[in-house]
Amino acid sequence: MSEPGTSGPSTSEPGMSQPGMSGPDRRRRAVTLAAVLLGFLSLPMLMSGTTVALPLIGADLRASGAALQWVVVGYFLAAAAVMLVAGSLGDVLGRRRVFAAGAVVYSTGALVSALAGDILTLDVARTVTGAGAAGVMAGGGAVLGATFTGPARTRAYAAMGTTAGVGLAAGPTLSGWLVGGFGWRATFALFAAVGVVLLAGAAAMADSRASTRPRIDVAGALSLIAALSLTMFGVNQAAEGGWARPGVLLPLLAGAVMFAVFAVVERRRTHPVLDLGLLRERRFMAWTLTGLFLAAGAAGVTAYLPTYLQGAAGLPVQGAGLTMLLLTAPVLLLPQAGGLLINRGVPPRALAAAALLLVAAGNAWLTVLHPGIGAAGLAGPLLTIGTGLGLMIGTTDGQAVNAIDQDRIGMATGLLNTVRAGGGTLATTLFGTALATVLSGRLGDPARAARITAGDLSGPDRAAAAALFTGAWQVTLWSVAGLTAVAALAVWTLLAPARAGRRHRPGAGSPPRGAALTPEPGAALTPEPGADQARSPGERPGRCRTAAGGRPGR
């Protein structure tokens, strides 16, 4: 079975690491690992860290509303969309080439962001930066899969995941200090320099391609990218003046049409960019929903709480970034705890529902938000949300791929990543739009509502504006809490053990523990205790005894 990011056997240029490798080969492998890890550290850091700079960007470029939101949304959207095809392009054109091209695009976009003189230029540059980030991350993961083998590959992927977690967790805090000390332009310029270092690292990598070149589903990829882009644009535009305007309704309608086109195209493809048939697998669907709502449940708080803390609570940018550690630190520290709980016998079904309920409870608890709140008042809600995320963030993918057959793992991980990234981006956009819509309804002034949402509460009525901003946050947080709680119930229901006598569908891979198996003639199955739990990665498969004491046929 191939590691994530690879597509089966691959061919490589000379110099790829092999047992008994020479000194230069060891150095090349070390440089490859260092370059990929630098990418997985800095790119998530820029992704999560830009949120703390939004109020200063809005003030400098006289921007607010949808245009300012796109500084964050455009990056997420481009990264999620391009990630679909970047891996396949690496298999065809060369994984090192995709990594290097991504580094060039990323560095160029970050540099233009640093020099942008207006919000439109910055929005375009940020979207380009997100596309480059997708190339670096997809290409980097594939390069590691082709460079390392056996236990070394496992260690490399573990380091990659941990590094990405550090980047996401430290992003708001480090970016807060950089923006506060040097300004947002210098911060973007620093990340552009990181892109140059990534490009230099790519020069030391050995290139590789898939031995069997996959056909790229261009029509499927383009239709999905168009659907996502139109939908995000329409939702984002609603922040300017409500949902009834043609500039909102037309993109949303076009996005719905493109989603329908995408579904039709994928049904007719032998090698679709996303296998939608996977969603018919009940357990896989449950884990996909878990990943989606974990990402969506925290997306709005992650993106917009720093703006509230700076605008309404009056915290400096460094203080807002430091406060966000209460949310991001558990995401870094707790993933191993989630796996340990499952290996100690906690049913994955229970842990998934509990994690979603923690995120829901954290959002509900955060409605204590008020302009004078400090870190002590925010600690409980943010730690609760972060704990829910941390417990499942390292477990969801493993549980999902256990629910499908082995030869569809690559497609399954692609679908999981796309749903999670796309859902998180949509949730971020909807959260900002909801804040602006509630404020606009209460103020009767969409332009003023957009400025407040961007953190600009200047004026003689600052206290009243802060109170209205707080009220909009409370309405939006209750909505997120309710939707996430409903998702927890749906996941709990979908992961319920199969009814007695239900036959496992052939071809769906190893059945989950507790699923009814087809016995040999005359043998009745008796599940061992605890067999109703889904198996986690690394856990031994569940066993069943027949009434005669023999093993059942599979």
N, C-alpha and C positions, 0 to 999 in steps of 0.2 A: 504494500500500500504506500502511495506517495505521501509525503508530508504536505501540509497546506502550502500552497504557493507553487507547487510543481505539478506537472501533468504527466506523470509516469516517467519512463526512462528518458534520459536526455543525453545529448552529445555535447561535448565540450572541447574547447581548445586545449592544447597542451598546457600543463601547469596546474590542472585541477588536482586537488589534494587526493592522495592515495596512500595506502599503508606504506610505511617506510619512506615517506617523502623526504626530499632534500631540504636544506636550510632555506633556500629561496622560496620553495613551495610553502614552507611553514610561515615565512614572513608574509607571503601573498595572502594566505588564509587569515592571518591575524589582521592584516590591513583591511581585508574584505569584511571581517566581522566588525571591526572598529567603525568602518564607514557606514555600514547598515545600521549599527546601533546608534550612531550619531544622528542618522536620519530619523529613526524611530523615537529619539529623545526630543529633537528640535521641532519636528513637524507637528506632533500633538501639542507641544508647548505653545507654538504659534496659534494653533487651532483654539485652545482653551484660553490662552492669555490675552487675545485681542479684546475680549469682552471688557476688561478693566479699562481699556483705553477709549472706549466709545464716547464718554462724555467730553473728553479733551478733543477727540477728532471732530465731534459735532460742533464744538465751540470754535475750533480753528477754521473749519471749512464751512461754517454756517449751515450745517446740515442737521436734519432730524427726520423722524418718520421712516418711511419705507426705504429712502435712499441710505440712511444711516444703518438701518437694520441689515442691508445687503452687504455691508462690510463683513459681517459674521456669516450671514446666510449664504452669500455667494461662494465663500470658501468651502463651507460644508457641502453645498450642493455640487460644486465641481468635483470635489474629492470623491463623493459618493458615486457620481455618474461615471467619471472616467475610470474609477476602480473596476467597473464592469468589464472593460475591454483591455485594460493595461496588462493583466495577467496573460490573456490570450495573445496579445501583441508580443509579449516577452517570449512565449513559446515559439512564435513564428520568426520574429526578427532578431531575437537574442535578448536574454534577460539583463545582461550588463548594459546593453544599448538602451533599453527602456529605463533602467535606473539612471543612466547618465543623462538621457534626454529629459527625464523628470527633474533632475537636479538643475539643468540649464533653465527650464521653464520656471521652476520654483524660484531660483535666484533672480531671474529677470523680473518676475512678478513682484517679488518682495522689494527689489530696488525701485521699480516704478511706483510702488506703494509709498516708499519713503519720500519720493520726489513729487507726489501728486499735489497739484494745486487746486483741485476741485473734487467734489464727492463722486462725480461720474467717473473720472479717471481712476480714483481709488477703488471704486466698486469693480471696474473692469480688471484692474490689476490684481485685486484680491481673488477674483474668480479664476484668473490665469494661475495665480499662486496655488490655489486648491487643485487645479488640474495637474500641475507639476508635482504636488505632494502625493497625489494618487500614483503617479508613475514611480516615484521614489519608494513608496511603501509596498506597492505590488511587486515592482522589480526587485526590491531588496529582499522581501520574503522568499521570492523564487530563487534568487542568487544563493541565499543560505542553503536552501534545499538541494541545490545542485553542487555546492561546494563541500558540504559536510555530509558524513554518512554515520549510521549507527548511533552510539551514545553521544558522539560529538554533535550530531545534528540535533538530538534532543536537547542538549545543553544550550546550543545556539538559539533554538526557538524559545527556550525558557528565558534566556537573557533578553531576547527581543521583546517578549511580552512584558517582562518586568520593566524594561527601559521605557516602553510606550506608556506604562502605568505611571512611572516617575514623571514623564513629560506632561501627561494630562494633569497629574496631581500638583506639580510644581508650576505649571503654566501661569495661572492667575497670580500667584505670589511673586514669582520671579519677574513676570512682565510688569506687575505693579511697581516693583522697585525700579526696573529699567525705565518705564514710562515716567515715573515720578522724578527720577534722577536725571534722565537725559532727554526725555520727550518721546512721543510716539514715533516720530520720523527716524530717530536714531535707533530705536528698537527694531523697526522694519529693516533698516540698513544692516543691523547686526545679523539678522536672520538671512539676509541676502548673502552676507559673507560666509555663513554656514553652508549655503548652497554651493559656493565655490569650493569649499573644502570637500563636500560630498562628491563633486565632479572630479577632484583630484584623486579621491579614493577609488572612484570607478575605474581610473586608468590602471590600477593595480589588480583589478578583478579579472578572473578568467570568464570568458563568455560561454554561454550554453544555450541550447535550444531543445525543444522536444524532438525526440527521434521520429515520432509520427506527428507531422504538422497538423494541428487542428484547424478546421475551417472556422473562420470568425463570422459570427452571426451579425453582420453589419446592420441589416434591416431591424433586427430585434434590439440591438444596442441603441441605434439612433432613435427608434420610436420610444424606447423607455426614457432616454435622456430628454427627448422633447416633452414627454408627458410630465416628468418630474419638474423640468424647468418651467413649463407653462403653469403648472399648478402652484409651485412656489412663488412665481412672479405674481399670480393673481391674488394669492393670500397676502403676500407682502404689500401689494398695492392697496388692499383694504384698510391698511393703517392710515392712509392719507385722508379718507373721507367716507368710510363705510363700504358695505358689501353690495350696494345696489347700482353702483356706477358701471357703465359699459367697460371701462378700463379694468374692472375686476371680473365681471361676469364672463366676458369674452375669453380671456386667458383660461379661466377655470373650465369653461365649456370645451375649449380646444384641448386642454389637458385631459379631460375625461374621454374625449374622442381618441386621443393618442394612446391612452391606456387600453381602450378597446382594440385599437389597431395592434398594439403590442401583444395582447392576448391572442388575437387571431394569428399573427405572424408566428408566435412561439409554438402554437399547436401544429403548425405545418413544417416546423424545422426538425431535421434529424438531430442536429446538435444545437439546441437553443442556448441563448446567452443565459437564460434562467429557466429551469425546468419547473413550471408552475404545477405540474402534477405532484410534486413533493408536498404541496399544501393539502393534498387529499389524505396524507398520512396523519392520523389523528394526533399521535404523540409528537411528531415533528412539528405539526402546526402549533401545539401547545408550547413547545420550547421556542419557536419563532415568536409567538406572542409575548413570551416572557422577556426575550431580548428586546423586542420592540418597546414594550411599556416600561422596562427598566431605563432604557435610553430616553424615552419621551418624558417619563415622570420627573427626571432631573434636568432636562434640557433647558427649560425656561429659567429655572433658578440659577443654573450655571451661567447662562448667557446674560441675564438681566439684573440679578441681585447686585452685582458690583455697581451698576448704574444707579440703583436706588440708594445704596449705601453712600455713594458720593453726592448724589443730588439732594436726597431728602434727609439723610442722616448726617451729612456734612463730613464724612470721613475722607481723608486724603487718599489718593490712588494707591499708595503703599498699604495703608490700613485696610482698604477694601480687598486688595489681593491677599493680604495675610489672613483676613477673616475667612476667605474661601477655603483655606486649608482645613477648616472644620468639616467641609463637605468632601474634599478630595483626598484627604489623608486616609480615611477608611477604605477608599477604593484601592489604594496602594497596599494597605496592610492586611486586608481581610480575605482576598481570594483564596489563599491557602487554607484558611479556616473553613471556608465553604466545602472544599474538597475533603478536608479532614472529617467534618461532620457527616458527610455522606458515607465515607469509608467506615465511620464508626456506627453506622446503622440508621442515621436519620434519613427518612424517605426523601428522595429528590422532589417528589410532588409537594411534600409539606414545606421543604425549604424554599421552593420557588414561590409558593403562595405567600409564605411568611415574608420573603424579601419584597414582593410587590406590596404587601400590606404595610411594611415598614416605610416604603417610599410614599405610599398614600398617607400614612399617619404623619410623616415628616412634613409633607406639603400642608396638611391640615393644621399641624402645630405651628407652622410658619406664619399663620394668619395672626399671630401675636405681634407681627411686624408693626413698628411705629417709628416716627422720625427720630426719637431719642434712643432707640435700641442700640445696645453694644454687643460685643462678642459674647458676653455671658448670656444674654437673652437669646442669641442666635445659636448657641452651642447645641442645645437639645434638638431643635428641628434639623439643623444641618447634619449633625452626627447621625441622626436617625435615617435621613435620606442616604447618606454615605454608607451606612452599615448595610442597608438594603441592597445597594449597588454592589458593594464589596463582596458580600456573601455569594452572589451568583455570577459576577462578571467573569470569573475564571471557570465556571462550571457549565454554563448554558450551552456553549457550542459542543462540548463533549457529550452531554446528554442528548442533544439533538441528533448528532451523527450516529449515536447508538440506536436510534429509532429507524434508520434506513439501511439499505444494503450497502456493502462496502464500495461497489463500483460507482456509486453516486455521491461519494463524500465530497469530491471537489465541487460539484454542482451545488450540493447542500450548503457548504460553507460560503459559496458565492451568494446564494440566496439569503442566508442569514446576515451576512455583512451588508448586503444591499438594503434589506428591510430595516436593519438596525440603524444604518447611517441615514437612509432616506427618511425613516420615521423620526429620528432625532432632529433632522433638519426641518422637517415639516412642523414638529412640535415647537421648535425654537421660533419659527416664523409665526405660528398661530399664537404663541404666548405673547410675543411683542404686539401682534395685531390686536389681540384681546385687550391688552392694557390700553392701547390707543383708542379702541372702540368704546370701552367703558368710560374712559376719561372724556372723550368727545361727546358722548351722550349726556354726561353730567355738566360739562362746561358749555356745550353748544358752540364750541370753537375748535374745529379739527386741527388748525395750525397750532394753536396753543397746546392742545392735547399732545401733538407730536413732539413739541419742544419739551414738555414735561416728561414724556416717556423717554426722551433722550437724556434726561438728567438736568435740563435747564429749568430751574425753578426760580430764576431771578425775577425781581419785581417786588412791589410793595405788599403783594398778597402771597408771599412765600409760604407762610404757615398754612393758609387755606389750600394752596396748591399741593403742599406736602400731604395734607389730610386727604385730598382727593386722590392723589397718587397712591397713598396707602390703601384707600378703599378699593381702587382698581386692582391692586395686588391681591387683596383678600378675596375678591370675587373670582379672580383667575386661579388662585391657589385652591380654593374650594372645588372648582371645576376639575382641575388636574387630579386632586385627591379622589374625587368621586369616580372618575374614569379609570384611574389606576386600581381602585378597589374592585370595580367591576371586572377588570382584567384578571385580578387575582382569583376571583370566583370562576371565571371562564377557564383559566389554566388548571385550577383544582378539578374542575369537571372533566376537562379533556384528558387529564392524566389519571383518571380513575381506572382501577384495574379492570381488565377485560372480564366480561361476564363468564361464568362457568360454562364450559362447552363450546365457547366461541373458538373457532379454528383460526390459527395464525395464517395470514395470507402468504402463499408461497412467493418467494422472491423478494421479500421485504427485509432480508438480512436476519441476523439473530433476533429472536423474539425477546421483548423485554421480560424481565423477571415477573413471574406471576401470570403471563399470558398463557392461555390454554394451549397445550401442545397436542399433536395428533399421536396417540399411543400406538404401540404395536398391537395387533389383534389380541383381544382378551386381557389387555393390561389397562387397569384404571390408574389415572395419574393422581398423585397426592403431593401438592406443592409443599416444600419445606417451609418452615416458619420464616417470615420476612420476605417471601418470594414476590410480594406485591410491590416491591420497590423497584424502580428503574435502576439499571446498573450504571454506575459511574465509571469514568475512565480509570483503568488500573485495578478495578474491582474484579474478582473472579466471577465468571458467569454463574447464574443461579442454577441449582440442580433440582431435579425432580425424581422422586422415587415411584416406582410402580408398586401396585399392591403385592406383587410377587417378589419385590425387592430388587428387581432388575432395573436397568436404565431404559428410558423410553426411546423410541426411534425419533429422529428429527427429520 
